[in-house]
């Protein structure tokens, strides 16, 4: 029974939906963590925090994540807003970490920028994937 449920969910979601659901959950949880338990060392994010407080950024991460989790269940072609939403929240994060590293304020900034950049690559890859056609069952009568 559980195997059948998993296979059915896999058919409903498809590859694109699975990526959106997983990344959406990670983005939403990361955003929640920024609001509920902010990191003690925020030097790498200081320029962004001058624009908006961390709670606002956390809410943006959660919103992007929730959008992706909802879009995961939509058919291909209707799920497209989730892909740029997931990227748009990462880009300022990456840029800020890189900038604070270049300015000498956050020595590990290049690592954080690289990690976020690499984590977000599969989102762009999945955005270009066409879903394979569904195989229709042949009923033997």
Secondary structure, DSSP 8 states (H G I E B T S, - for coil): -HHHHHHHHHHHHHHHHHHHHHHHHHHHHHHHHHHHS--S--GGGHHHHHHS-HHHHHHHHHHHHHHHHHHTTS-TTTSHHHHHHHHHHHHHHHHHHHHHHHTTS-TTHHHHHHHHHHHHHHHHHHHT-------------
